[in-house]
Amino acid sequence: MKKLRLRAIVFLSMMITWLLLDEYVKEGYFFKIEDVVNGSITHEKIIVGLLITLILTILKSLRRS
């Protein structure tokens, strides 16, 4: 189970990095807070969701250790 959590942490970190770089290449900025409250689905909302999932996964793995 530890390997699965470690892989999840690495995967989530890579996805967040990839999305930030993709946003920078396409839009010219890494993160625009206004897009989080926007009505449509944006990179920023996905990044926030992945960050929350990453934090919860890290906290859960620390609690289990």
Secondary structure as GFF3:
##gff-version 3
##sequence-region A 1 65
A	DSSP	alpha_helix	2	27	.	.	.	ID=ss1
A	DSSP	three_ten_helix	33	35	.	.	.	ID=ss2
A	DSSP	alpha_helix	43	64	.	.	.	ID=ss3
###
